[in-house]
Amino acid sequence: MILIGITGIIGSGKSTVSNLLRSKGFNVIDLDKVAKEALYSEKAQEDIKRSFGEGVFINGMVSPERLKEIVFLDKKRLKELEDIIHPRVIEEIFRHANTFRAKGEKSMIIDGPLIFETGLNKELDKIVVVSADPDKIKERLKIRGMDETDIERRTSCQIPLKEKERLADYVLYNNGTEKDLDKEIIKLMNRIREWEEKDAS
């Protein structure tokens, strides 16, 4: 079975692509959801309290918002948090993979924005990057209510899209209409089937 990461940057359409693949019957794991579950595990809470103090807790539970305020401004603290969460995320991904493998599934897709940034790409077999023109991405984010400052802040902690494209095994360009995207999804599905067949041979 092969593990396929789907990534991009905010506004590129990564989640839309992942949701479409899920609707086509592919096994898709939401990395943000896995990370959130890891964050709230008892051991992670203890490690976070030790590293970041009581100030990031509300009513005995870690506050993601308070953590973000710290780590967005300090890459060293971000690395500290990743060192706590990342091993647990990897463990959970492989737990899901083993479940799917036992069912005879040929692939599992991991949908996450920071696959390269966290080094998760090293644990996966293939990486798909969902890309779009910068103007198109800004247009989408502005429709979501973000201004230029928000957009800059959200993208500054991510590897540039062109660099992600260079590192990818497959790039899906999402610049057009929903109909255009459907065509790109079919191409991607065909490529995934090729990867599955090669893995099985």
N, C-alpha and C positions, 0 to 999 in steps of 0.2 A: 504494500500500500504506500502511496506517496502523499507527503504533506506539502500543501501548496499555500503559500502566503499571498494574500491580496492586500496591497497597500497603495498609498498615494499621498497627497496632502489634502488638507481641508478644502472642500469645494471642487475636488477633481471628480467626484462621483463614485468613490470606492464603495461606500455603503450601498448605493443603488445597484452597482454591479453585483455585489455579494448577495443582496436580496433577490435579484433576478436569478442568480445561480441556485439559490436555495429553492426558489419556486419551480425550478427545472428538475429538482430532485437531488441536487448535490448536498453533501454533508458540510455545513458551514458553521464554524465556531466563531463567536464574537469575542475577540481578544479583550475588548474593554470590559465585557461582562466577566470574563475569567479573571482579569486583573482586579476587578472590584470584589469578587468573591475571595480572592487571595488577600486583599487588603483587610477584609473583615475577619479573617481567620484568627483564632485566639493567639497563636504563636506570633503572627505578624503584628498584632496589636501590641504585644509585649515588646517586640523589637523596636517598633515605632516609638513607643513611650520612652524606651531607653535612649534612642537616638535623637528624638525631637522634643521630648518633654511632655508634660501634662497639658501645655497650652494648645496642642493640636487636637485635644479631645473635648467633646461636648456630651454631657450625661454618660460618661464612661465609654463612649464610642469615638473612634477616630473621625475627625471631620475632613473629608477630602478637600473642601474649600480652603480650610486653614492650612493644610499641607501644601496646596497649590500656591498659596501666597508666598510660602517659603521657597519652594523648589523652582518656581518660575524665575525667581530673581537670582538664584545661586546654583550654578551647574554642579558644584561639588555636593551640595545637599541633595540635588536631584539624583546624582549617582548613588548617594547613600540610600535613598528611598528605593531606587531600582535594585540595589543589591539585596534589599529585604524582600521585595515583591517578585522579582524576575525568576528566581529559582522555583518559587511556588507556582508561578504561571507555567513554566516549562513542565513541571510535574503534572499539572492539571491537563495540559495539552496532550501529553503522552498517555494519560489515563483515558481521555476521550478517544485517542487514536487506537489504543488497544481494544476498546469496546467496539469500535467500528470494524477493526481488523477481524475480530472474533466473529462478526456477522458476515464476513466475506466482502466487505466494501473495498473498493479499489483506490479511493482517495478521500482526503479530508482537507477542507479549505479553512484557513485561519484568516479572518478579516481583522486587520489592525492597522492603525495609522503610523505606529512607531516601530515597525518590524526591523528596519535597518538601524534605527537610533538605539534600540535596546540590544542589538546583536542577535535577535531571534532568528534572523535569516540564516545564521550558521547552523541552526537546528532543523531547518526545513529543506525539502528537496528542490522545490521550484518557487520562484517569486514572480508574481504578476503585478505590474505597476499600472494603475489607472491614471492616465494623464489628460490634461486639457491645456489649452492656451491660457497664459496668465490673465488676459483680459476677460476671458470667459469665466475663469475662476473668481475674479474680483466681482464680476457681474452677479454671479450666483450668491456670493457671500453678502453683497450689499442687499440683495433681495431678502436674505435672512435677517437683515437689520444690523449688519456689522459696518462700522466706518473704517476708514483707512488705518487708524491707530489699532483698532481691534484686529484687523487682518494682519498687520505687520507683527503684532504681538503673538498671534496664534501660529504664524508661519515661521517666526524667527528661531524657534526651538526644533524645527524639523530640517532634515537634510533637503537641499533644493531638489525640485522635481526632476530636473535634467540629470542630476547625479543619480537619482533613483532609477531613472530610465536606463542609464548606462549599466547599472548593476543588475537589472531585471533579466529574467529568462523570456518574458513576454511583456509587451507594452500594449495596452488597450487605450486608444485615443477616444475621448468622450467629448467631442466638440459640437456635435450636431443635435438632431432631433431624437425623440424617443425611438422612432423607426430606425434611425441610423444606429442607435445604441443596440437595438435588437439584433441588427446584422452583425455588429461587433461581438455581441454575446455568443452568437452561433459560431463565429470563428474561434473564439476562446474555448467554447465547449469542445470543438473538434480538436484543438490543440491539447486540451486536458485528456481527452480520450486517447490521443497518440501517446502522451506521457504514461497513461495507465497501462496501455498495451506493451510499451517498451519495458516498463517496470515488471510486468508479469512474465515477460519472455526470458 
